[in-house]
Amino acid sequence: MRFGITFGRLNPRVWLDAVVAADERGFESAWLPEHLVFPVTMTGQLIPGEEHPPVPPSTPVYDAAAYLSFVAARTERIRLGTFVYLLAIRHPFVAARAFATLDVVSGGRAIAGVGAGWLRSEWEAVGLDPSSRGARLDESIDVCRRLWTDEVIEHHGVHFSFDPVMFEPKPVHGPVPIHVGGESPRALRRAARSGDGWLGMAHTFESASERVTTLHRLLDDAGRSRDDLEITVTGPLQSAADVDRWHDVGVDRIIVNPWRRSSEAVEAIHRFADEFIER
């Protein structure tokens, strides 16, 4: 079982201290939420049935690749991912360059957690039709992988088109792993068809088991091995028995936030490592 932390439930003032502690104590990954801009008027739902957006528009947002590159310089082993990056709201050249740079400066520790995005007005703010975001994401994933692997790339698609280009440097160990976030049927299909991993929201053992079963069926339909897809969720973790239960469900990584307040984060990371990671 791999354990990650998320920056999303922390005050930015303690991000660096938290991730340095997590790196020292053997956490496998750290995950940074990402948006390009927050419109004052928010339309869309992160979780179906929400009565209001999950964050206010005044929430501080940092450029994900830039901040994680800064973190890379202060850490040694912990993998650095986004949860999730709006890949398709940018041109693939911009997104691929950002993650390739992060991967190179971190020595191959980048993970591109991507999603179509829930905030429709964010897409409208940059002049894009939010109904196109899924199709743009599918095309962007394909283009980025080719930019990270092929010597010469030419592409003429529905949303992006360019004549032959070259893209250097390449990521360290081949294409940056792409983990697809989202709970919708389309997001699950996308993860099974073209993802290296799936990023789920908060789950119980029962709800995660349902998602894993669906993903395994979709992987079979796509002709892919079940070992081709890392499965990540957030969820309860109170004892060693819970770790075993998550493993039995089919989860590969749990993202935790074992603190109640940001001021307690570093201490809580050490306590968690003592109880779970040292085991």
Disulfide bonds with the S-S distance in Angstrom:
none
